[in-house]
Amino acid sequence: MLAVYAYRAELEMQKAVPFINTAEYQKAELPTRLSIRFNPQSGYAHYYRAAYLAQAGKNQEALHSLEKSLRTTAHPATVLRLMADTEWEEKKYAFAAEHFNQALIYDPAPRVNQGKVWLNFGHAAQLAGYGGEALSAFRRAIYSVESSPVAGPNLGFLFAWFGAPDAAAFEYLYAVSKYPILKERFPDWALGLKTSNMNDFGAKLFAQLDAKSLLDARGLCLRASFHISTKDYDEALRILERAEKMNPNEANVYLLFGEIHYLKGEKDAMRRMYGRFLQMMPNAPQRNTLE
């Protein structure tokens, strides 16, 4: 009789699998529930039930099913990765880092999404405050078969955080030389560095990007913003003048000109620059503040 129930559970799992991680995931609800009813000791049944629950946004129930799956499954790495992903969604970064790490101990070179797994481990470790583990994970992500374009910048950020600016700049510059599409991420890089109060490093990094002719007018605005943060207004003005010549239609040039004049107490010049910005961006969220 037990063999019959185990067989029925297997059939239900086979019904569920085609719908998990698809837009039709709700069709996996009944078969995953029945598979556990037929064979409550099956680690696979609990895993597929958890996969359905996670996709349905029922993360706590999913984690409960994954804990049951871990007790009997023959493939703990798969279960641990899903557990870590779910904990990440719940912002439980320390638990996510621990379970990503355990998954990679069981399977350090996953055949699918190897780079992504190491990258996710690095992100979780970084947010959990495990800087050393994050550094190692981002390095593995860079050198994995499926290398991730964002692993290098993440590694660079950590090097900068730990006070190694040369190593940090190398990682950023190498990443953008290998993946030119990363130029689209320059605003994100700048925001991350400014939010972390790494304005001196940001100014040096964007100067190096500028030296390699990688900055357009908007990129020059990002570079200038670091100098504004460090109160090097003259250098910021020089950079913005270049940006204006490069593209007179870049509205951020005039927004930053206005900010510098405001900080220097030059109210007439400030009004002119903010006025030009608002002419170009009439629906800008800054309108109420600037007018």
Secondary structure, 3 states (H helix, E strand, C coil): CHHHHHHHHHHHHHHHHHHCCCCCHHHHHHHHHHHHHHCCCCHHHHHHHHHHHHHCCCHHHHHHHHHHHHHHCCCHHHHHHHHHHHHHHCCCHHHHHHHHHHHHHHCCCCCCCHHHHHHHHHHHHHHHCCHHHHHHHHHHHHCCCCCCCCHHHHHHHHHHHCCCHHHHHHHHHHHHHHCHHHHHHHHHHHHHHHHCCCHHHHHHHHHHHHHCCCCCHHHHHHHHHHHHHCCCHHHHHHHHHHHHHHCCCCHHHHHHHHHHHHHCCCHHHHHHHHHHHHHHCCCCCCHHHHC
